[in-house]
């Protein structure tokens, strides 16, 4: 009958919004080249392949591919996979309690909690690696050229371009307004020369002018050299954004929630919750959370 797959919309509580994700089951017999070919066929920002865990106490091994390469970690695949496994393997339990899942990703084990409230199923995971600075961002003039913006569009308050990673690297580009963010477009004539090392070719462009005033950050993410011209919701970028927050916002000790909206320019509105725990002025833990819905299921026959 073929190899079963599902698609989900992630960081949304309704179908046809958020970030689409494909999850392919029973992938133990697939090699890397086969997984990459299937990911190109789905042509979504990421496709997940479920394999048997290396450590039997864990739930599953997860391999994550964009249309062009494998990633060691990604947020929306983690959330979507956790919600899917919870729905398929523990639907009855979710009616009465939270379900804990451990996914073995290339970055290491990622611990997830799945929760159902009414008709909405959500997942949250602790970051397996806290954000770290990964170098100096390109200068403002170069970033403006790469994003088809004016240099005056870049920056607000104390925010300036920086580079961070919590497993996947991003250049973080603050812009002065949502209008400027809506004008941003990668200029492929200069993009590859501006965006730095080949393993950090993605830009997370953000402002503090939101569609919903109850949220904190409005963002877009561009990674055309990864086969992702624009991503509707980027959990790995939201994860490393904790480093941006610590640098420029300097939150006090305690728990903080930063709500990031993304995907609006694509007609795929998404909402990502970034949780941060700060002690003695240091980030000691962080989490990513959001909802996901199963949209389709089918079988690969090739």
C-alpha positions as CSV (number, residue, x, y, z in Angstrom):
1,X,0.0,0.0,0.0
2,X,3.0,2.3,0.2
3,X,4.7,4.3,2.9
4,X,2.3,6.4,5.0
5,X,2.8,10.1,5.3
6,X,0.9,13.0,6.9
7,X,0.9,16.7,6.4
8,X,0.3,19.2,9.2
9,X,-0.1,22.9,9.5
10,X,2.1,24.1,12.4
11,X,2.0,27.1,14.6
12,X,-1.7,27.5,13.9
13,X,-4.9,26.1,15.3
14,X,-6.6,25.9,11.9
15,X,-5.9,24.2,8.6
16,X,-4.5,26.1,5.7
17,X,-2.6,28.6,7.9
18,X,0.8,28.3,9.7
19,X,3.7,26.4,8.2
20,X,3.0,23.1,6.3
21,X,5.0,20.1,7.3
22,X,5.2,16.6,5.8
23,X,6.0,13.6,8.1
24,X,7.0,10.3,6.5
25,X,6.6,7.2,8.7
26,X,8.5,3.9,8.9
27,X,11.6,5.4,7.3
28,X,14.3,3.0,8.7
29,X,15.1,1.6,5.3
30,X,15.5,5.0,3.5
31,X,19.0,6.3,3.0
32,X,19.9,10.0,3.0
33,X,19.7,10.4,-0.8
34,X,16.2,8.9,-0.8
35,X,15.0,11.2,2.0
36,X,16.4,14.2,0.2
37,X,14.6,13.2,-3.0
38,X,11.3,12.8,-1.2
39,X,11.8,16.2,0.5
40,X,12.3,17.8,-2.9
41,X,9.1,16.1,-4.1
42,X,7.1,17.5,-1.2
43,X,8.8,20.9,-1.7
44,X,7.8,22.2,1.7
45,X,10.1,24.1,3.9
46,X,10.8,20.9,5.8
47,X,9.9,17.2,5.6
48,X,10.4,14.8,8.6
49,X,11.3,11.2,8.4
50,X,10.5,9.0,11.4
51,X,12.8,6.2,12.3
52,X,13.2,3.8,15.2
53,X,15.0,5.5,18.2
54,X,18.6,4.6,18.8
55,X,17.8,4.6,22.5
56,X,14.6,2.6,23.1
57,X,13.5,4.8,26.0
58,X,12.9,7.6,23.5
59,X,9.9,7.9,21.2
60,X,11.4,8.2,17.7
61,X,14.5,9.3,15.7
62,X,13.7,12.3,13.5
63,X,15.6,13.4,10.4
64,X,14.7,16.8,9.0
65,X,15.2,17.9,5.4
66,X,14.6,21.1,3.5
67,X,14.3,20.7,-0.3
68,X,18.0,21.1,-0.5
69,X,19.7,19.8,2.6
70,X,19.4,18.1,6.0
71,X,19.0,20.2,9.2
72,X,20.2,19.1,12.6
73,X,17.2,20.7,14.3
74,X,14.2,22.7,13.4
75,X,11.2,24.1,15.4
76,X,8.1,23.6,13.3
77,X,9.1,20.0,12.4
78,X,9.6,19.3,16.2
79,X,6.2,20.8,17.1
80,X,4.4,19.1,14.2
81,X,5.9,15.7,14.8
82,X,5.2,15.8,18.5
83,X,1.5,16.7,17.9
84,X,1.2,13.9,15.2
85,X,2.8,11.2,17.4
86,X,0.6,12.3,20.3
87,X,-2.5,12.2,18.2
88,X,-1.7,8.8,16.6
89,X,-0.2,7.0,19.6
90,X,-1.8,8.6,22.7
91,X,-5.1,10.1,21.6
92,X,-7.0,8.6,24.6
93,X,-4.4,9.9,27.1
94,X,-4.5,13.4,25.6
95,X,-8.2,13.7,26.5
96,X,-7.2,13.6,30.2
97,X,-3.5,14.5,30.6
98,X,-0.4,15.9,28.9
99,X,1.8,13.5,27.0
100,X,5.7,13.6,27.1
101,X,7.6,12.7,23.9
102,X,11.4,12.5,23.3
103,X,12.5,13.0,19.7
104,X,16.1,12.1,18.8
105,X,17.2,14.8,16.4
106,X,20.7,15.3,15.0
107,X,21.3,18.0,17.6
108,X,20.5,15.5,20.4
109,X,17.3,14.5,22.3
110,X,14.5,17.0,22.3
111,X,11.9,16.7,25.1
112,X,8.4,17.7,24.1
113,X,5.1,18.0,25.9
114,X,1.8,17.6,24.0
115,X,-1.4,19.1,25.4
116,X,-4.9,19.1,24.1
117,X,-7.3,21.9,25.1
118,X,-10.7,21.4,23.6
119,X,-10.2,20.8,19.9
120,X,-6.7,22.4,19.8
121,X,-3.5,20.3,20.2
122,X,-0.3,22.0,21.2
123,X,3.3,21.0,21.8
124,X,6.1,22.7,23.6
125,X,9.8,21.7,23.7
126,X,12.8,22.8,25.7
127,X,15.7,24.1,23.6
128,X,18.3,21.4,23.4
129,X,20.9,24.1,23.0
130,X,20.8,27.7,24.2
131,X,21.5,30.5,21.7
132,X,25.0,31.5,21.0
133,X,26.6,34.3,18.9
134,X,28.1,32.9,15.7
135,X,29.9,35.9,14.3
136,X,29.4,39.4,13.0
137,X,26.5,40.2,10.8
138,X,27.0,41.8,7.4
139,X,27.0,45.6,7.5
140,X,23.8,47.5,7.2
141,X,24.4,48.7,3.6
142,X,25.0,45.1,2.4
143,X,22.0,43.8,4.2
144,X,19.8,46.5,2.8
145,X,20.9,45.5,-0.7
146,X,20.3,41.8,-0.1
147,X,16.8,42.5,1.2
148,X,15.9,45.2,-1.4
149,X,15.6,47.8,1.4
150,X,17.1,51.2,2.2
151,X,19.8,51.3,4.9
152,X,17.5,53.7,6.8
153,X,15.0,50.9,7.1
154,X,17.3,48.7,9.2
155,X,17.4,49.0,12.9
156,X,15.0,50.2,15.7
157,X,15.7,51.4,19.2
158,X,18.9,49.6,20.3
159,X,18.3,46.7,17.9
160,X,21.0,46.1,15.2
161,X,21.8,43.1,13.0
162,X,23.3,40.1,14.7
163,X,23.9,36.4,14.0
164,X,22.8,33.7,16.4
165,X,22.2,29.9,16.5
166,X,20.4,27.5,18.7
167,X,21.3,24.6,16.4
168,X,20.7,26.4,13.0
169,X,22.3,29.8,12.3
170,X,20.4,32.9,11.3
171,X,21.2,36.5,10.6
172,X,18.7,38.7,12.6
173,X,17.8,41.9,10.8
174,X,15.7,44.4,12.7
175,X,13.7,46.8,10.6
176,X,12.0,50.1,11.6
177,X,8.4,49.3,10.7
178,X,6.0,46.7,9.4
179,X,5.7,48.6,6.2
180,X,9.5,48.2,5.7
181,X,9.2,44.5,6.5
182,X,6.5,44.1,3.9
183,X,8.7,45.6,1.3
184,X,11.6,43.2,2.0
185,X,12.5,40.9,-0.9
186,X,15.7,38.8,-1.3
187,X,17.8,40.2,-4.2
188,X,19.3,37.0,-5.6
189,X,22.0,39.0,-7.5
190,X,23.7,39.8,-4.2
191,X,22.2,37.5,-1.7
192,X,24.8,34.7,-1.7
193,X,27.7,37.2,-1.4
194,X,26.1,39.1,1.5
195,X,24.6,36.4,3.7
196,X,27.8,35.1,5.0
197,X,29.0,31.5,5.5
198,X,27.3,28.8,3.5
199,X,26.0,27.1,6.6
200,X,24.2,30.3,7.8
201,X,22.4,31.5,4.7
202,X,19.0,32.5,6.3
203,X,17.7,35.9,7.4
204,X,15.1,36.4,10.1
205,X,13.8,40.0,9.6
206,X,11.7,41.4,12.3
207,X,10.1,44.5,13.8
208,X,8.2,45.4,17.0
209,X,5.1,46.6,15.1
210,X,2.6,43.7,15.2
211,X,-0.7,42.9,13.7
212,X,-2.1,41.9,17.1
213,X,-1.1,44.4,19.8
214,X,-1.0,41.6,22.3
215,X,2.0,40.0,20.5
216,X,5.5,41.3,20.6
217,X,7.3,40.6,17.3
218,X,6.3,40.6,13.6
219,X,8.7,38.6,11.5
220,X,9.6,37.1,8.1
221,X,12.3,34.5,7.3
222,X,14.1,34.1,4.0
223,X,16.4,31.2,3.1
224,X,16.3,30.9,-0.7
225,X,19.6,29.0,-0.9
226,X,18.1,26.3,1.2
227,X,15.2,26.0,-1.2
228,X,12.9,28.1,1.1
229,X,12.2,31.4,-0.6
230,X,10.2,32.4,2.5
231,X,9.1,30.4,5.5
232,X,5.7,30.9,7.1
233,X,6.9,30.1,10.7
234,X,10.5,29.3,11.8
235,X,10.8,27.7,15.2
236,X,14.6,27.4,15.1
237,X,14.9,31.1,14.3
238,X,12.4,31.9,17.2
239,X,14.6,29.7,19.5
240,X,17.8,31.6,18.7
241,X,15.8,34.9,18.9
242,X,16.1,34.4,22.7
243,X,19.7,35.6,22.3
244,X,18.5,38.7,20.5
245,X,16.0,39.4,23.3
246,X,18.7,39.0,26.0
247,X,21.0,41.3,24.1
248,X,18.7,44.2,23.3
249,X,15.7,43.9,25.6
250,X,17.6,42.8,28.7
251,X,14.6,41.2,30.5
252,X,14.7,40.9,34.3
253,X,14.9,37.7,36.2
254,X,11.9,35.4,36.0
255,X,9.8,33.8,33.3
256,X,9.0,35.7,30.1
257,X,6.9,34.8,27.0
258,X,7.6,36.5,23.7
259,X,4.9,36.0,21.1
260,X,6.1,36.1,17.5
261,X,3.8,36.4,14.5
262,X,5.1,35.3,11.1
263,X,3.7,34.3,7.7
264,X,1.2,37.1,7.4
265,X,2.8,38.4,4.1
266,X,2.3,34.9,2.7
267,X,-1.3,34.5,3.7
268,X,-0.2,31.8,6.2
269,X,-0.5,33.5,9.6
270,X,1.4,31.8,12.3
271,X,2.0,32.3,16.1
272,X,5.1,31.1,17.9
273,X,5.5,31.3,21.7
274,X,9.1,31.7,22.9
275,X,9.5,31.1,26.6
276,X,12.6,32.3,28.5
277,X,13.8,31.7,32.0
278,X,16.2,34.3,33.3
279,X,18.3,34.0,36.5
280,X,20.8,36.6,37.7
281,X,20.6,38.3,34.3
282,X,21.4,35.1,32.3
283,X,19.2,33.0,30.1
284,X,19.1,29.5,31.8
285,X,16.5,27.8,29.7
286,X,14.1,28.5,26.8
287,X,11.2,26.8,25.1
288,X,9.2,26.9,21.9
289,X,5.5,26.2,21.8
290,X,2.6,26.3,19.3
291,X,-0.4,24.5,18.0
292,X,-0.6,22.1,15.0
293,X,-3.4,20.4,13.0
294,X,-3.3,17.3,10.8
295,X,-4.4,18.2,7.3
296,X,-3.8,15.3,5.0
297,X,-2.7,11.7,5.0
298,X,-1.7,9.4,2.2
299,X,0.9,6.9,0.9
300,X,4.1,7.2,-1.0
301,X,4.0,4.6,-3.8
302,X,7.4,5.4,-5.5
